[in-house]
Amino acid sequence: MINVILCGGSGTRLWPISRKSYPKQFCKIINDRSFFQETILRNIESTSHLIVTSIDNYFIAADQAEAVNDENLNFKYILEPVGRNTAPAIAIACFAVDPEAVILVTPSDHLISNVENYDDVIKEAEKSANNGDLVTFGIKPEYAETGYGYLECSVVENSTVVDVLKFHEKPSKDVAEKYLLSGNYYWNSGMFCFKASTFLKELKKYSPDIYEKSKIAYLNAANKDMDKLDIDIRDMQAIPADSIDYAVMEKSNIVKAIKADIGWNDIGSFDALSKVLNVEESEDCCSLTSIAVDSDNNFIMADDKQVVTIDVSDLIIIDTPDALLISKKGSSQDVKKAVEIMSAKTETLCLLDTHKTVNRPWGTYCVIESGYGYKVKKIVVLPGRRLSLQSHKQRSEHWVVVSGEAKVTRGEEILNIKNNESIYISAGTKHRLECISNEPLIIIEVQVGAYLGEDDITRYSDDYNRK
């Protein structure tokens, strides 16, 4: 069985922890592993993992996948230049494998606590998929949730496999309570299992345009015989954007649901996160209320900051170095509305895209201070990694090595710079920075110039094929 991991979402409902350049599936919120890594590990018995992610997030996914690869797992990647929702992503994945292969489609940002039951329902789903069914996983609702879609299913006693009668959108509170009482409505988990050929046949039948355009995108993709399938941006943009539910599952008459009691949570909001997070699990990455005066039932996450609450209850407080979120419990789904407002303002766009510490294929950088004509950064380069050979038109750079050893290309010169040594790069000079020590290279960079934007860069050579 091939595990197709959908890893392209932006996770806007968990802003400010989740950002476009580092979405929630990669955040290590609950323990020392990300949701993405947990997804890999609970599906470790799959013969291979086909990871569908964005070009921008490929190196994060690849680094995290290799960090948990102690079982000689086989990872392959489909790189999307732009997202077109789940139906095209799954279609391209199905074109990329043996038509008779059983595909298990799993989002990368779910939490599943009952792994033993999960293994059992996956085996049931595989049997049903081999019988020619499109299988989805229905979660028995524990409460009247308005943030999930629902599956209306047939009532079959003593059977974990039932027919899906209808898909329902996220309901109002009153409707969700009726679903809860009915006994034959289940949360739509967004997980699926089927043969690749079965899905493609149904996709061609019900959404032929998506089928044809996805096939073209696959056939024109670069590196089909390698571990990294690059989709052309024009081919990707030509595919109609649609979810697997709308494109296929709601229309097909061969859809089954597995009733799955697996401790499932899609962590789609801070309310959901607060229900699964406790002090013991999160002490390394979250700071729950340190001092509470006449306060209770608050959920607080803060980076290296003492938080004091006085006479407040039922609040969600999320603090990061560059943004603060405060919400009533029960209203955190509306973070998405705040994100929409920020996306319409140029001055707040950067808060949606990146954290103060920005991940790059070679490591990270963090802006420590900036002002008119200057910017100070902390740059960390991982062992064996290097930045592109580049130049800047409008700024010069001063580098001071804090730890590790750097190999610096400056024009025609190649220099080794060690701890407590520095070097100056003038504007217009071709240069490159490389870590040649066994430990990460840490430098402090001071930029000086009339314009200090990240787009003032000309690349001449790049290990990561960035333009």
LOROPA-918559 format. One record per residue (C-alpha): residue number from 1; x, z, y. Coordinates in nm, 2 decimals. Layout:
! LOROPA-918559
@num = NUM	u = X	w = Z	v = Y
...
//
This chain:
! LOROPA-918559
@num = 1	u = 0.00	w = 0.00	v = 0.00
@num = 2	u = 0.13	w = -0.09	v = 0.35
@num = 3	u = 0.07	w = 0.16	v = 0.63
@num = 4	u = 0.00	w = -0.03	v = 0.95
@num = 5	u = 0.06	w = 0.23	v = 1.23
@num = 6	u = -0.11	w = 0.14	v = 1.56
@num = 7	u = 0.13	w = 0.27	v = 1.82
@num = 8	u = 0.05	w = 0.10	v = 2.14
@num = 9	u = -0.19	w = 0.33	v = 2.33
@num = 10	u = -0.12	w = 0.48	v = 2.67
@num = 11	u = -0.29	w = 0.82	v = 2.61
@num = 12	u = -0.43	w = 0.84	v = 2.96
@num = 13	u = -0.66	w = 1.14	v = 2.88
@num = 14	u = -0.35	w = 1.35	v = 2.82
@num = 15	u = -0.19	w = 1.28	v = 3.16
@num = 16	u = 0.04	w = 1.42	v = 3.30
@num = 17	u = 0.21	w = 1.49	v = 2.97
@num = 18	u = 0.14	w = 1.14	v = 2.84
@num = 19	u = 0.27	w = 0.85	v = 3.06
@num = 20	u = 0.28	w = 0.47	v = 3.01
@num = 21	u = 0.65	w = 0.47	v = 2.94
@num = 22	u = 0.62	w = 0.78	v = 2.70
@num = 23	u = 0.26	w = 0.80	v = 2.57
@num = 24	u = 0.12	w = 1.09	v = 2.38
@num = 25	u = 0.20	w = 0.96	v = 2.03
@num = 26	u = 0.57	w = 1.02	v = 2.10
@num = 27	u = 0.54	w = 1.36	v = 2.27
@num = 28	u = 0.65	w = 1.65	v = 2.07
@num = 29	u = 0.37	w = 1.88	v = 2.18
@num = 30	u = 0.29	w = 2.09	v = 1.87
@num = 31	u = 0.62	w = 2.12	v = 1.69
@num = 32	u = 0.96	w = 1.95	v = 1.66
@num = 33	u = 0.80	w = 1.62	v = 1.55
@num = 34	u = 0.57	w = 1.38	v = 1.74
@num = 35	u = 0.23	w = 1.27	v = 1.63
@num = 36	u = 0.39	w = 0.94	v = 1.54
@num = 37	u = 0.65	w = 1.10	v = 1.32
@num = 38	u = 0.38	w = 1.31	v = 1.15
@num = 39	u = 0.18	w = 0.99	v = 1.08
@num = 40	u = 0.49	w = 0.84	v = 0.91
@num = 41	u = 0.55	w = 1.15	v = 0.70
@num = 42	u = 0.19	w = 1.20	v = 0.57
@num = 43	u = 0.19	w = 0.84	v = 0.46
@num = 44	u = 0.53	w = 0.85	v = 0.31
@num = 45	u = 0.41	w = 0.72	v = -0.03
@num = 46	u = 0.32	w = 0.38	v = 0.13
@num = 47	u = 0.56	w = 0.11	v = 0.01
@num = 48	u = 0.64	w = 0.02	v = 0.37
@num = 49	u = 0.54	w = 0.10	v = 0.73
@num = 50	u = 0.44	w = -0.18	v = 0.97
@num = 51	u = 0.45	w = -0.04	v = 1.32
@num = 52	u = 0.26	w = -0.22	v = 1.60
@num = 53	u = 0.39	w = -0.11	v = 1.94
@num = 54	u = 0.47	w = -0.25	v = 2.28
@num = 55	u = 0.80	w = -0.41	v = 2.36
@num = 56	u = 0.86	w = -0.13	v = 2.62
@num = 57	u = 0.81	w = 0.15	v = 2.36
@num = 58	u = 1.00	w = -0.02	v = 2.07
@num = 59	u = 1.32	w = 0.18	v = 2.11
@num = 60	u = 1.13	w = 0.51	v = 2.13
@num = 61	u = 0.94	w = 0.42	v = 1.81
@num = 62	u = 1.25	w = 0.30	v = 1.63
@num = 63	u = 1.46	w = 0.61	v = 1.72
@num = 64	u = 1.18	w = 0.85	v = 1.62
@num = 65	u = 1.11	w = 0.66	v = 1.30
@num = 66	u = 1.48	w = 0.67	v = 1.20
@num = 67	u = 1.49	w = 1.05	v = 1.28
@num = 68	u = 1.25	w = 1.12	v = 1.00
@num = 69	u = 1.38	w = 0.85	v = 0.76
@num = 70	u = 1.52	w = 1.07	v = 0.48
@num = 71	u = 1.34	w = 0.89	v = 0.21
@num = 72	u = 1.49	w = 0.54	v = 0.26
@num = 73	u = 1.16	w = 0.43	v = 0.41
@num = 74	u = 1.11	w = 0.06	v = 0.51
@num = 75	u = 1.01	w = 0.01	v = 0.87
@num = 76	u = 0.91	w = -0.32	v = 1.03
@num = 77	u = 0.78	w = -0.37	v = 1.38
@num = 78	u = 0.53	w = -0.60	v = 1.55
@num = 79	u = 0.61	w = -0.60	v = 1.93
@num = 80	u = 0.33	w = -0.68	v = 2.16
@num = 81	u = 0.42	w = -0.79	v = 2.51
@num = 82	u = 0.07	w = -0.70	v = 2.63
@num = 83	u = -0.20	w = -0.50	v = 2.45
@num = 84	u = -0.52	w = -0.68	v = 2.34
@num = 85	u = -0.69	w = -0.39	v = 2.16
@num = 86	u = -0.70	w = -0.31	v = 1.79
@num = 87	u = -0.86	w = -0.63	v = 1.64
@num = 88	u = -0.57	w = -0.86	v = 1.73
@num = 89	u = -0.31	w = -0.60	v = 1.65
@num = 90	u = -0.45	w = -0.56	v = 1.30
@num = 91	u = -0.50	w = -0.93	v = 1.25
@num = 92	u = -0.14	w = -1.01	v = 1.33
@num = 93	u = -0.03	w = -0.74	v = 1.09
@num = 94	u = -0.25	w = -0.89	v = 0.82
@num = 95	u = -0.10	w = -1.23	v = 0.87
@num = 96	u = 0.25	w = -1.08	v = 0.84
@num = 97	u = 0.20	w = -0.94	v = 0.49
@num = 98	u = 0.10	w = -1.05	v = 0.14
@num = 99	u = -0.27	w = -1.15	v = 0.15
@num = 100	u = -0.34	w = -0.93	v = -0.15
@num = 101	u = -0.17	w = -0.62	v = -0.01
@num = 102	u = -0.38	w = -0.32	v = 0.06
@num = 103	u = -0.35	w = -0.22	v = 0.42
@num = 104	u = -0.40	w = 0.14	v = 0.55
@num = 105	u = -0.45	w = 0.13	v = 0.92
@num = 106	u = -0.37	w = 0.46	v = 1.10
@num = 107	u = -0.35	w = 0.54	v = 1.47
@num = 108	u = -0.03	w = 0.71	v = 1.56
@num = 109	u = -0.17	w = 0.99	v = 1.77
@num = 110	u = -0.40	w = 1.18	v = 1.53
@num = 111	u = -0.35	w = 1.53	v = 1.38
@num = 112	u = -0.45	w = 1.58	v = 1.02
@num = 113	u = -0.40	w = 1.94	v = 0.89
@num = 114	u = -0.54	w = 1.91	v = 0.53
@num = 115	u = -0.28	w = 1.67	v = 0.39
@num = 116	u = -0.38	w = 1.74	v = 0.03
@num = 117	u = -0.73	w = 1.62	v = 0.08
@num = 118	u = -0.60	w = 1.34	v = 0.29
@num = 119	u = -0.40	w = 1.21	v = -0.01
@num = 120	u = -0.71	w = 1.22	v = -0.22
@num = 121	u = -0.93	w = 1.03	v = 0.02
@num = 122	u = -0.66	w = 0.77	v = 0.07
@num = 123	u = -0.66	w = 0.71	v = -0.31
@num = 124	u = -1.04	w = 0.67	v = -0.30
@num = 125	u = -1.01	w = 0.42	v = -0.01
@num = 126	u = -0.75	w = 0.22	v = -0.20
@num = 127	u = -0.98	w = 0.18	v = -0.50
@num = 128	u = -1.27	w = 0.07	v = -0.27
@num = 129	u = -1.04	w = -0.17	v = -0.09
@num = 130	u = -0.93	w = -0.33	v = -0.42
@num = 131	u = -1.30	w = -0.39	v = -0.49
@num = 132	u = -1.33	w = -0.60	v = -0.18
@num = 133	u = -1.47	w = -0.35	v = 0.07
@num = 134	u = -1.38	w = -0.29	v = 0.43
@num = 135	u = -1.33	w = 0.09	v = 0.43
@num = 136	u = -1.34	w = 0.33	v = 0.72
@num = 137	u = -1.31	w = 0.71	v = 0.72
@num = 138	u = -1.60	w = 0.93	v = 0.84
@num = 139	u = -1.53	w = 1.28	v = 0.95
@num = 140	u = -1.81	w = 1.54	v = 0.90
@num = 141	u = -1.88	w = 1.66	v = 1.26
@num = 142	u = -1.81	w = 2.02	v = 1.32
@num = 143	u = -1.99	w = 2.03	v = 1.66
@num = 144	u = -2.18	w = 1.80	v = 1.89
@num = 145	u = -1.88	w = 1.60	v = 2.03
@num = 146	u = -1.95	w = 1.34	v = 2.30
@num = 147	u = -1.60	w = 1.20	v = 2.31
@num = 148	u = -1.62	w = 1.03	v = 1.96
@num = 149	u = -1.81	w = 0.73	v = 1.82
@num = 150	u = -2.02	w = 0.80	v = 1.52
@num = 151	u = -2.09	w = 0.63	v = 1.18
@num = 152	u = -2.45	w = 0.64	v = 1.05
@num = 153	u = -2.42	w = 0.63	v = 0.67
@num = 154	u = -2.65	w = 0.61	v = 0.37
@num = 155	u = -2.72	w = 0.94	v = 0.18
@num = 156	u = -2.56	w = 0.94	v = -0.16
@num = 157	u = -2.54	w = 1.27	v = -0.34
@num = 158	u = -2.21	w = 1.36	v = -0.52
@num = 159	u = -2.03	w = 1.05	v = -0.38
@num = 160	u = -1.75	w = 1.04	v = -0.13
@num = 161	u = -1.80	w = 0.66	v = -0.08
@num = 162	u = -2.12	w = 0.56	v = 0.12
@num = 163	u = -2.25	w = 0.25	v = 0.29
@num = 164	u = -2.21	w = 0.23	v = 0.67
@num = 165	u = -2.55	w = 0.15	v = 0.82
@num = 166	u = -2.46	w = 0.14	v = 1.18
@num = 167	u = -2.18	w = 0.22	v = 1.43
@num = 168	u = -2.28	w = 0.43	v = 1.74
@num = 169	u = -2.11	w = 0.46	v = 2.07
@num = 170	u = -2.01	w = 0.79	v = 2.22
@num = 171	u = -2.34	w = 0.97	v = 2.26
@num = 172	u = -2.49	w = 1.21	v = 2.52
@num = 173	u = -2.49	w = 1.58	v = 2.44
@num = 174	u = -2.86	w = 1.57	v = 2.32
@num = 175	u = -2.80	w = 1.27	v = 2.10
@num = 176	u = -2.48	w = 1.42	v = 1.96
@num = 177	u = -2.67	w = 1.74	v = 1.86
@num = 178	u = -2.93	w = 1.53	v = 1.68
@num = 179	u = -2.65	w = 1.35	v = 1.49
@num = 180	u = -2.50	w = 1.69	v = 1.40
@num = 181	u = -2.83	w = 1.81	v = 1.25
@num = 182	u = -2.91	w = 1.49	v = 1.06
@num = 183	u = -2.64	w = 1.53	v = 0.80
@num = 184	u = -2.56	w = 1.15	v = 0.76
@num = 185	u = -2.37	w = 1.09	v = 1.08
@num = 186	u = -1.99	w = 1.12	v = 1.08
@num = 187	u = -1.72	w = 1.09	v = 1.35
@num = 188	u = -1.56	w = 0.75	v = 1.35
@num = 189	u = -1.19	w = 0.83	v = 1.28
@num = 190	u = -1.05	w = 0.49	v = 1.37
@num = 191	u = -0.87	w = 0.47	v = 1.03
@num = 192	u = -0.93	w = 0.18	v = 0.80
@num = 193	u = -0.83	w = 0.05	v = 0.45
@num = 194	u = -0.88	w = -0.30	v = 0.31
@num = 195	u = -0.70	w = -0.60	v = 0.16
@num = 196	u = -0.53	w = -0.81	v = 0.42
@num = 197	u = -0.72	w = -1.12	v = 0.29
@num = 198	u = -1.06	w = -0.93	v = 0.31
@num = 199	u = -1.01	w = -0.84	v = 0.67
@num = 200	u = -0.89	w = -1.18	v = 0.77
@num = 201	u = -1.19	w = -1.35	v = 0.59
@num = 202	u = -1.44	w = -1.12	v = 0.78
@num = 203	u = -1.26	w = -1.17	v = 1.11
@num = 204	u = -1.27	w = -1.54	v = 1.07
@num = 205	u = -1.64	w = -1.52	v = 0.99
@num = 206	u = -1.74	w = -1.29	v = 1.28
@num = 207	u = -1.48	w = -1.34	v = 1.55
@num = 208	u = -1.32	w = -1.68	v = 1.48
@num = 209	u = -1.15	w = -1.71	v = 1.82
@num = 210	u = -0.96	w = -1.38	v = 1.77
@num = 211	u = -0.87	w = -1.51	v = 1.42
@num = 212	u = -0.74	w = -1.84	v = 1.53
@num = 213	u = -0.55	w = -1.71	v = 1.84
@num = 214	u = -0.40	w = -1.43	v = 1.64
@num = 215	u = -0.28	w = -1.67	v = 1.37
@num = 216	u = -0.11	w = -1.89	v = 1.64
@num = 217	u = 0.05	w = -1.58	v = 1.79
@num = 218	u = 0.19	w = -1.49	v = 1.44
@num = 219	u = 0.31	w = -1.84	v = 1.36
@num = 220	u = 0.49	w = -1.88	v = 1.69
@num = 221	u = 0.64	w = -1.53	v = 1.68
@num = 222	u = 1.02	w = -1.49	v = 1.68
@num = 223	u = 1.22	w = -1.32	v = 1.40
@num = 224	u = 0.95	w = -1.34	v = 1.14
@num = 225	u = 1.21	w = -1.30	v = 0.86
@num = 226	u = 1.36	w = -0.99	v = 1.03
@num = 227	u = 1.24	w = -0.63	v = 1.08
@num = 228	u = 1.12	w = -0.70	v = 1.44
@num = 229	u = 0.84	w = -0.96	v = 1.50
@num = 230	u = 0.84	w = -1.06	v = 1.87
@num = 231	u = 0.51	w = -1.20	v = 1.99
@num = 232	u = 0.52	w = -1.45	v = 2.28
@num = 233	u = 0.34	w = -1.32	v = 2.58
@num = 234	u = 0.14	w = -1.64	v = 2.64
@num = 235	u = 0.02	w = -1.64	v = 2.29
@num = 236	u = -0.08	w = -1.27	v = 2.32
@num = 237	u = -0.26	w = -1.32	v = 2.64
@num = 238	u = -0.46	w = -1.61	v = 2.49
@num = 239	u = -0.62	w = -1.37	v = 2.23
@num = 240	u = -0.95	w = -1.22	v = 2.33
@num = 241	u = -0.92	w = -0.84	v = 2.37
@num = 242	u = -1.15	w = -0.66	v = 2.13
@num = 243	u = -1.16	w = -0.36	v = 1.90
@num = 244	u = -1.18	w = -0.38	v = 1.53
@num = 245	u = -1.52	w = -0.21	v = 1.54
@num = 246	u = -1.68	w = -0.47	v = 1.78
@num = 247	u = -1.50	w = -0.77	v = 1.63
@num = 248	u = -1.56	w = -0.70	v = 1.26
@num = 249	u = -1.68	w = -0.37	v = 1.14
@num = 250	u = -2.01	w = -0.35	v = 1.32
@num = 251	u = -2.10	w = -0.70	v = 1.20
@num = 252	u = -1.98	w = -0.71	v = 0.84
@num = 253	u = -2.21	w = -0.61	v = 0.54
@num = 254	u = -1.92	w = -0.50	v = 0.32
@num = 255	u = -1.83	w = -0.18	v = 0.51
@num = 256	u = -1.80	w = 0.15	v = 0.33
@num = 257	u = -1.71	w = 0.49	v = 0.46
@num = 258	u = -1.51	w = 0.76	v = 0.28
@num = 259	u = -1.64	w = 1.10	v = 0.36
@num = 260	u = -1.31	w = 1.27	v = 0.47
@num = 261	u = -1.27	w = 1.64	v = 0.50
@num = 262	u = -0.91	w = 1.63	v = 0.61
@num = 263	u = -0.88	w = 1.85	v = 0.92
@num = 264	u = -0.88	w = 1.55	v = 1.15
@num = 265	u = -0.84	w = 1.56	v = 1.53
@num = 266	u = -0.76	w = 1.26	v = 1.75
@num = 267	u = -0.62	w = 1.49	v = 2.02
@num = 268	u = -0.80	w = 1.28	v = 2.28
@num = 269	u = -0.82	w = 1.54	v = 2.54
@num = 270	u = -0.67	w = 1.88	v = 2.64
@num = 271	u = -0.99	w = 2.05	v = 2.52
@num = 272	u = -0.91	w = 1.90	v = 2.17
@num = 273	u = -0.54	w = 2.00	v = 2.20
@num = 274	u = -0.63	w = 2.36	v = 2.30
@num = 275	u = -0.83	w = 2.40	v = 1.98
@num = 276	u = -0.54	w = 2.32	v = 1.75
@num = 277	u = -0.25	w = 2.46	v = 1.95
@num = 278	u = -0.15	w = 2.83	v = 1.93
@num = 279	u = 0.15	w = 3.03	v = 2.05
@num = 280	u = 0.34	w = 3.03	v = 1.72
@num = 281	u = 0.33	w = 2.65	v = 1.69
@num = 282	u = 0.41	w = 2.58	v = 2.05
@num = 283	u = 0.65	w = 2.83	v = 2.18
@num = 284	u = 0.93	w = 2.58	v = 2.20
@num = 285	u = 0.75	w = 2.32	v = 2.40
@num = 286	u = 0.46	w = 2.49	v = 2.57
@num = 287	u = 0.44	w = 2.80	v = 2.79
@num = 288	u = 0.10	w = 2.98	v = 2.74
@num = 289	u = 0.00	w = 3.22	v = 3.02
@num = 290	u = 0.28	w = 3.47	v = 3.07
@num = 291	u = 0.10	w = 3.70	v = 3.30
@num = 292	u = -0.29	w = 3.72	v = 3.30
@num = 293	u = -0.46	w = 3.95	v = 3.54
@num = 294	u = -0.84	w = 3.98	v = 3.45
@num = 295	u = -0.81	w = 3.63	v = 3.31
@num = 296	u = -0.91	w = 3.49	v = 2.97
@num = 297	u = -0.97	w = 3.18	v = 2.76
@num = 298	u = -0.73	w = 2.97	v = 2.97
@num = 299	u = -0.51	w = 2.70	v = 2.82
@num = 300	u = -0.18	w = 2.66	v = 3.00
@num = 301	u = 0.12	w = 2.43	v = 2.94
@num = 302	u = 0.41	w = 2.45	v = 3.17
@num = 303	u = 0.77	w = 2.32	v = 3.17
@num = 304	u = 1.01	w = 2.61	v = 3.24
@num = 305	u = 0.78	w = 2.77	v = 3.49
@num = 306	u = 0.62	w = 3.12	v = 3.51
@num = 307	u = 0.25	w = 3.09	v = 3.54
@num = 308	u = 0.03	w = 3.38	v = 3.67
@num = 309	u = -0.35	w = 3.37	v = 3.65
@num = 310	u = -0.57	w = 3.62	v = 3.84
@num = 311	u = -0.94	w = 3.65	v = 3.78
@num = 312	u = -0.99	w = 3.30	v = 3.63
@num = 313	u = -1.13	w = 3.19	v = 3.30
@num = 314	u = -1.20	w = 2.87	v = 3.10
@num = 315	u = -0.93	w = 2.67	v = 3.28
@num = 316	u = -0.69	w = 2.40	v = 3.16
@num = 317	u = -0.36	w = 2.41	v = 3.36
@num = 318	u = -0.10	w = 2.15	v = 3.28
@num = 319	u = 0.22	w = 2.16	v = 3.48
@num = 320	u = 0.50	w = 1.91	v = 3.46
@num = 321	u = 0.80	w = 1.87	v = 3.70
@num = 322	u = 0.62	w = 1.60	v = 3.91
@num = 323	u = 0.24	w = 1.67	v = 3.86
@num = 324	u = -0.01	w = 1.95	v = 3.81
@num = 325	u = -0.35	w = 1.92	v = 3.64
@num = 326	u = -0.62	w = 2.18	v = 3.67
@num = 327	u = -0.95	w = 2.13	v = 3.50
@num = 328	u = -1.25	w = 2.34	v = 3.37
@num = 329	u = -1.26	w = 2.35	v = 2.99
@num = 330	u = -1.52	w = 2.10	v = 2.87
@num = 331	u = -1.43	w = 1.85	v = 3.15
@num = 332	u = -1.09	w = 1.73	v = 3.04
@num = 333	u = -1.23	w = 1.40	v = 2.92
@num = 334	u = -1.26	w = 1.32	v = 3.29
@num = 335	u = -0.88	w = 1.30	v = 3.33
@num = 336	u = -0.93	w = 0.94	v = 3.27
@num = 337	u = -1.13	w = 0.92	v = 3.59
@num = 338	u = -0.84	w = 1.07	v = 3.78
@num = 339	u = -0.60	w = 0.82	v = 3.63
@num = 340	u = -0.83	w = 0.54	v = 3.74
@num = 341	u = -0.82	w = 0.67	v = 4.10
@num = 342	u = -0.44	w = 0.70	v = 4.09
@num = 343	u = -0.40	w = 0.35	v = 3.95
@num = 344	u = -0.57	w = 0.22	v = 4.26
@num = 345	u = -0.31	w = 0.38	v = 4.49
@num = 346	u = 0.04	w = 0.24	v = 4.52
@num = 347	u = 0.20	w = 0.57	v = 4.60
@num = 348	u = 0.08	w = 0.73	v = 4.28
@num = 349	u = 0.14	w = 0.45	v = 4.03
@num = 350	u = 0.48	w = 0.59	v = 3.94
@num = 351	u = 0.31	w = 0.91	v = 3.82
@num = 352	u = 0.12	w = 0.71	v = 3.56
@num = 353	u = 0.41	w = 0.51	v = 3.44
@num = 354	u = 0.70	w = 0.75	v = 3.40
@num = 355	u = 0.80	w = 1.12	v = 3.39
@num = 356	u = 1.06	w = 1.26	v = 3.61
@num = 357	u = 1.30	w = 1.21	v = 3.32
@num = 358	u = 1.28	w = 0.84	v = 3.22
@num = 359	u = 1.36	w = 0.72	v = 2.87
@num = 360	u = 1.57	w = 0.41	v = 2.82
@num = 361	u = 1.70	w = 0.24	v = 2.50
@num = 362	u = 2.05	w = 0.39	v = 2.57
@num = 363	u = 1.93	w = 0.74	v = 2.67
@num = 364	u = 1.76	w = 0.90	v = 2.97
@num = 365	u = 1.79	w = 0.94	v = 3.35
@num = 366	u = 1.64	w = 1.20	v = 3.58
@num = 367	u = 1.61	w = 1.17	v = 3.96
@num = 368	u = 1.74	w = 1.51	v = 4.09
@num = 369	u = 1.70	w = 1.44	v = 4.46
@num = 370	u = 1.63	w = 1.14	v = 4.68
@num = 371	u = 1.60	w = 1.08	v = 5.05
@num = 372	u = 1.66	w = 0.81	v = 5.31
@num = 373	u = 1.96	w = 0.60	v = 5.20
@num = 374	u = 2.05	w = 0.81	v = 4.89
@num = 375	u = 1.94	w = 0.91	v = 4.54
@num = 376	u = 2.10	w = 1.15	v = 4.29
@num = 377	u = 2.05	w = 1.10	v = 3.92
@num = 378	u = 2.15	w = 1.28	v = 3.60
@num = 379	u = 2.22	w = 1.01	v = 3.34
@num = 380	u = 2.25	w = 1.08	v = 2.97
@num = 381	u = 2.39	w = 0.80	v = 2.74
@num = 382	u = 2.37	w = 0.85	v = 2.36
@num = 383	u = 2.68	w = 0.82	v = 2.15
@num = 384	u = 2.75	w = 0.45	v = 2.07
@num = 385	u = 2.50	w = 0.32	v = 2.33
@num = 386	u = 2.57	w = 0.14	v = 2.66
@num = 387	u = 2.39	w = 0.01	v = 2.96
@num = 388	u = 2.36	w = -0.36	v = 3.04
@num = 389	u = 2.64	w = -0.54	v = 3.22
@num = 390	u = 2.48	w = -0.54	v = 3.57
@num = 391	u = 2.52	w = -0.55	v = 3.94
@num = 392	u = 2.32	w = -0.43	v = 4.24
@num = 393	u = 2.29	w = -0.61	v = 4.57
@num = 394	u = 2.19	w = -0.33	v = 4.80
@num = 395	u = 2.35	w = -0.01	v = 4.67
@num = 396	u = 2.68	w = 0.14	v = 4.57
@num = 397	u = 2.72	w = 0.41	v = 4.30
@num = 398	u = 2.95	w = 0.71	v = 4.26
@num = 399	u = 2.97	w = 0.85	v = 3.90
@num = 400	u = 3.10	w = 1.19	v = 3.81
@num = 401	u = 3.14	w = 1.27	v = 3.43
@num = 402	u = 3.00	w = 1.61	v = 3.34
@num = 403	u = 3.06	w = 1.59	v = 2.97
@num = 404	u = 3.16	w = 1.34	v = 2.71
@num = 405	u = 3.38	w = 1.03	v = 2.76
@num = 406	u = 3.28	w = 0.71	v = 2.93
@num = 407	u = 3.41	w = 0.36	v = 2.90
@num = 408	u = 3.35	w = 0.19	v = 3.23
@num = 409	u = 3.36	w = -0.18	v = 3.30
@num = 410	u = 3.42	w = -0.24	v = 3.68
@num = 411	u = 3.47	w = -0.61	v = 3.76
@num = 412	u = 3.78	w = -0.71	v = 3.56
@num = 413	u = 3.88	w = -0.35	v = 3.49
@num = 414	u = 3.81	w = -0.14	v = 3.18
@num = 415	u = 3.86	w = 0.23	v = 3.23
@num = 416	u = 3.81	w = 0.55	v = 3.03
@num = 417	u = 3.66	w = 0.83	v = 3.24
@num = 418	u = 3.66	w = 1.19	v = 3.11
@num = 419	u = 3.51	w = 1.53	v = 3.20
@num = 420	u = 3.55	w = 1.61	v = 3.57
@num = 421	u = 3.67	w = 1.26	v = 3.66
@num = 422	u = 3.48	w = 1.01	v = 3.89
@num = 423	u = 3.46	w = 0.65	v = 3.97
@num = 424	u = 3.32	w = 0.43	v = 4.25
@num = 425	u = 3.12	w = 0.11	v = 4.20
@num = 426	u = 3.07	w = -0.10	v = 4.51
@num = 427	u = 2.76	w = -0.30	v = 4.58
@num = 428	u = 2.77	w = -0.65	v = 4.41
@num = 429	u = 3.03	w = -0.54	v = 4.15
@num = 430	u = 2.96	w = -0.62	v = 3.79
@num = 431	u = 2.97	w = -0.30	v = 3.59
@num = 432	u = 2.88	w = -0.13	v = 3.26
@num = 433	u = 2.87	w = 0.23	v = 3.14
@num = 434	u = 2.92	w = 0.32	v = 2.77
@num = 435	u = 2.94	w = 0.64	v = 2.57
@num = 436	u = 3.25	w = 0.65	v = 2.35
@num = 437	u = 3.24	w = 1.02	v = 2.25
@num = 438	u = 3.06	w = 1.18	v = 1.96
@num = 439	u = 2.85	w = 1.38	v = 2.20
@num = 440	u = 2.61	w = 1.24	v = 2.46
@num = 441	u = 2.77	w = 1.13	v = 2.78
@num = 442	u = 2.64	w = 1.31	v = 3.09
@num = 443	u = 2.71	w = 1.19	v = 3.44
@num = 444	u = 2.59	w = 1.26	v = 3.78
@num = 445	u = 2.52	w = 0.94	v = 3.98
@num = 446	u = 2.49	w = 0.92	v = 4.35
@num = 447	u = 2.34	w = 0.60	v = 4.49
@num = 448	u = 2.39	w = 0.50	v = 4.85
@num = 449	u = 2.23	w = 0.20	v = 5.02
@num = 450	u = 1.95	w = 0.06	v = 5.22
@num = 451	u = 1.73	w = 0.00	v = 4.92
@num = 452	u = 1.74	w = 0.21	v = 4.60
@num = 453	u = 1.45	w = 0.07	v = 4.39
@num = 454	u = 1.50	w = 0.03	v = 4.01
@num = 455	u = 1.43	w = -0.34	v = 4.05
@num = 456	u = 1.76	w = -0.40	v = 4.24
@num = 457	u = 1.94	w = -0.51	v = 3.92
@num = 458	u = 2.08	w = -0.83	v = 3.79
@num = 459	u = 2.16	w = -0.82	v = 3.42
@num = 460	u = 2.43	w = -1.04	v = 3.27
@num = 461	u = 2.44	w = -0.91	v = 2.92
@num = 462	u = 2.22	w = -0.65	v = 2.75
@num = 463	u = 2.22	w = -0.51	v = 2.39
@num = 464	u = 1.84	w = -0.46	v = 2.41
@num = 465	u = 1.74	w = -0.81	v = 2.52
@num = 466	u = 1.58	w = -0.69	v = 2.84
@num = 467	u = 1.53	w = -0.95	v = 3.12
//
